[in-house]
Amino acid sequence: MPYQVSFEYYTVAPRLRKLEQENSEIAQQIYDELDRLAVEREYFNTNERDRLEAFLVGNILVGYNLSHRKKLIDVVYITELP
């Protein structure tokens, strides 16, 4: 079963909704990358420690906490780089 993806409610979810309105292509790329990670992580060792990771889409940096025990990818920040 793939990992579940969640978004930090007060900071990430509103930024992502705004990004969907302003640049739907970048927002879709972020969703696609998160979906890919959720499926890819399914096959990793679940005994690993939780850790913070990030990926870049265009000039948008997306940080997420990877929890193997909970099988969860929790997106904790989305930042636009200059």
C-alpha positions in Angstrom: 0.0 0.0 0.0 1.4 3.4 -0.9 2.3 6.0 1.7 -0.4 8.5 2.6 0.3 12.2 1.7 -0.9 14.9 4.0 -0.5 18.7 4.0 0.2 21.0 7.0 -3.2 22.6 7.3 -2.4 26.2 8.2 0.6 26.9 6.0 1.0 24.4 3.2 -2.6 23.8 2.2 -3.4 27.5 1.6 -0.2 28.1 -0.3 -0.9 25.1 -2.5 -4.4 26.2 -3.3 -3.0 29.7 -4.2 -0.4 28.0 -6.4 -3.1 26.0 -8.1 -4.8 29.2 -9.1 -1.7 31.1 -10.2 0.3 28.3 -11.9 -1.7 25.1 -12.2 1.1 23.4 -14.2 3.6 23.7 -11.3 1.0 22.6 -8.8 0.2 19.5 -10.9 4.0 18.7 -11.0 4.1 18.9 -7.2 1.2 16.6 -6.9 2.7 14.2 -9.4 6.0 14.1 -7.6 4.3 13.5 -4.3 2.3 10.6 -5.8 5.5 9.1 -7.3 7.2 9.4 -3.8 4.2 7.8 -2.1 4.3 4.7 -4.4 8.1 4.6 -4.5 8.5 4.7 -0.7 6.2 1.7 -0.3 9.1 -0.6 -0.9 11.6 1.0 1.5 12.6 -0.4 4.9 10.0 0.6 7.4 12.5 0.4 10.3 14.3 3.6 9.2 14.1 6.8 11.2 11.7 9.6 10.3 13.5 12.3 8.3 12.9 15.6 6.6 13.5 15.7 2.8 12.8 18.1 0.0 12.4 18.3 -3.7 12.4 21.2 -6.2 9.8 21.9 -8.9 10.8 24.9 -11.0 11.6 27.5 -8.3 9.3 26.0 -5.7 11.0 24.0 -2.8 8.7 21.4 -1.2 9.8 20.0 2.1 8.2 16.9 3.7 8.6 14.7 6.7 8.9 11.1 5.8 7.6 8.8 8.5 8.2 5.1 7.7 6.4 3.8 10.8 3.2 5.6 10.0 3.7 5.2 6.2 3.1 9.0 5.8 4.6 11.8 3.7 3.7 15.0 5.5 4.3 18.1 3.5 5.5 20.7 6.0 6.5 23.7 3.8 6.3 25.1 0.3 8.7 27.9 -0.4 9.2 30.0 -3.6 12.9 30.5 -4.2 14.1 33.8 -5.8 
